[in-house]
Amino acid sequence: MRDFNPDSVAFAKGHFIAGAVIDEPGERLSVARPSDAVDYAELPVASVETVDRAVKDATEAVKRSGWATRPPRERARAMQRWAELIEAKAEELGQLEALGSTRPIAQAVTGDVMGTAEGIRFFSEYADKLGGEVAATRTDHFGMIVSEPYGVVGAITPWNFPLSMASWKVGPALAAGNAIVLKPSELTPFSTVRLAQLAVEAGIPAGIFNVVQGTGAVTGDALSRHPGIAKLSFTGSTRTGIAIMKAAAESGIKPVTLELGGKSPQLVFADADLDKAADCIAGSLIANAGQACVAGSRLIVQRQVADALVAALKSRLAHVAPGPTWKSSTGFAPIISELQARRIDTILARSREQGAELLLGGSRIEGHGGAFYQPTLLAGVTTENAAVREEIFGPVLTIQSFETEEEGFALADHPEYGLAAGVYTADLGRGLRAVRQLKAGTVWINRYSRTLDFILPTGGYKSSGIGKDLGRQAVEANLRHKTVLIDIGA
């Protein structure tokens, strides 16, 4: 990918409601670039009234356009044209994503943008695949289970993968026949608006995909509480997920899908391919500088290979390529904000006070303008250590060792989180035992990352969430079911 000048990127700086970019007077926020901490735009904060306008416009758009009732293949074709437009605008979208987020331009274009297009295309193919079923009843009855869209659904997305996370929410909602009102993170607000503009260009009716900007406390809360929102989907912290569930319940019962925090283990047995394990573990720590809910931030390694694996990790993590996200040579992302970098500092300091031994890193990478953090390895930790218990959202890996399989499984079990887990072993039976033992929504064997197999759902156990993104389950979560029973007796 080519380098670009961050000051030359043009973009819309408002909400996107009923097919148009909307600005409004009132509260505004400064938005900073993570790479150099420069304020590059102001963000309007959608008030309760603006959220109400977006929801009402979306409701009218569903009625006016017939989006939910038109032939499903027409919905599918519109979404497929949208995916093609996303691919055609890959460089533009990649620059906009890299400008304001932690995603380096090379990764944004080839990974995030292309993955977004492929995700939209995947979900489009479900438009005519989920319609209900005929139920087994008495012969003088005819029973049906009919699937229907909710109408207008709400979504709130995080800052770490703005385009990808938007597609995870919007794709299944639109394929099921809903309209959506989406609030992106106030830290990374603008690429989602361009995504919505391209949807209209592709033939998806104006008002079916709307974007409201603002803070969680104002805009997110208003969206969660709005009586016209029939279903909610959120990806982000567990604390915010609790607040969203509470707001939704207080304003009228509605279903919620939540992908929340994680503190995922990577469990390495002595018979594993250590080079492959080291590549996967280091890669998961370097990817987006550890700023991912599924980050494999806890290494749990069998004692007889612990020293060799740690040495392999040190060699892979000692040299990273930090830099601004608009440089094609950048391979290591900035931390999203100074506030988040200070939080990493605080947890590391507390962890070391509790006895953690610093093996690598542990401080900032200076000289780049933004907040960059060294890949960090911490040994000598117990299950009560702050770095083991708390989601850090940075490139920090804790290391614990074990003797027996049972001890390894026990250490892998986190008291609060259960989003993902990695297992490295040459023993197929052990790998399958791990799948049954580990309390996590996703288990990877001899790898640690997602692929473009969107058929595989993602979601957590425990405080890591409820419901699923991706897969058939994500589309089904955007449909409600009606029972029909007809008396056909003579």
C-alpha positions, 0 to 999 in steps of 0.5 A: 500500500502507498503512504498517504498524507493524513492532512489531505484525507477528506471525510464527512464530519456528521451523522448520517440519517435518512441518506444524508450527512447531518450536522447539529449545533450543541456539544462537540468533541475533539477527535485525535489521531492515535499515531501523533495525538493531533486533533484532526476533527470535531465530532457532533454529539447526537442528543436524545432528540437526534437519536429519536429522529434517526430511529423514526426516520429508520422506521419510516424508511422500512415502511416506505422502501419495503426493504423487509417485504421485497423479494429477498434476492433483491436485498441480497443483490443490493448488498452484493453491489455494496460489497463490490463498491467497498472493494472498489473504494478500498484505498479510500476506505483504508486511508480513512480507517488508518487516519483515525484508528490504530489500523496501519494502512497496509493492514487496513486495506488488505485486511479490514476493508476487504474483510468488510466487503467479504462479510457483507457479501457473506451475510447477503447470501442469507437473505433468502435462506431463513424463512421459517418452517412447517411444524409437526402437528395433529393432522387436522391442524397446520402449524407454521413458525414464521421468521420476521425482522424486528424492524429497527435494530440498534448497534454500538461498535468499538474503536479497535476495528471500526469498519469490520465491527460495523459490518458484523452488525449491519450485515446480518441486520440488513440481510434479515430485513431490518433497518439499523441505527449504529453508533460508532466509537467517538474515538473512531467515528468517521469511516462508518459514515463513508460505509453507510454512504456507499450502501445508499450508492449501491441501492440500499434505500436511504434510512435503512443504515443510519449512523449517529455520532456521540458519546456512550453516556449521551448517544449510546444511552439514548439509543439503548433506551429508545422504545423504537429500537427493538433489538440491540447489539454491542461490542465493547467492555463488560462494564459498558455491556452491563450499562446497556443491558440495564438501560434496555431493561429499564426502557422496555424489554428487548433482546441484546447481543453482547460481545464483551471483554476477554482475558484469553489463555494460550495453553501450550503443551510440551508436545507442541510445535514450539516454533509455530506456537511462538509465531502464533502467540507473538502474532496475537500480541503484536496484532493491533498492539494487543488491542483486541477483545480476543487477544491471547494475553495469558500464556500457560505453558507446560514447565518443561518447555517454558524456558525455550518458548519464552526465549523464542517469544523474546526473539520475535518480540524484541523488534517491532516496526512502530510508526504512524498508521499512514506509513506502509512500513508500519507494522506495529500499531499505536495505543488508541489514546494517552488515557489508555496508555496510562491505564496500561502503565497503571496495571503494569505498576500494580502487577509488579508491586504484586510480584510480577517479574518483567522479562521484556518491555514494560514501557513506552516506545518514544519518538513517534508522537502518539502513544506506543507501547513495547511488547511486554512479558510478565512472569512470576504471576499468580491468578490474583495478579492484576495483569492476569485478572484485568483486561489490559487492552495492550501488548502485555502477555502474562506467563504461568507454567503447569505440570499436568493437563488438569493443572493447565486446564484449571489455570486457563479458566478465568474467574470472569472472562470466557471469550476465546482460548488457544491450545497448542498440542500434537495430541488430537485427543488432548486438543479435543479434551481441551475443547470440552474443558475450556469455558470459552466461546471460541477455541483455536487449536494450533492457531490463534486468530480468526479467518474469513470463514464468516460461517463460524460465529463468535461470542463469549461465555461468562462476562464475555457476553451473550449471543453471537456475531458472525455465522448463521446465528448472527442473522437468526438473532436479527429475526423474531419468530411467530407461531401460526396454527390453522384449524383445517379439520372438516 
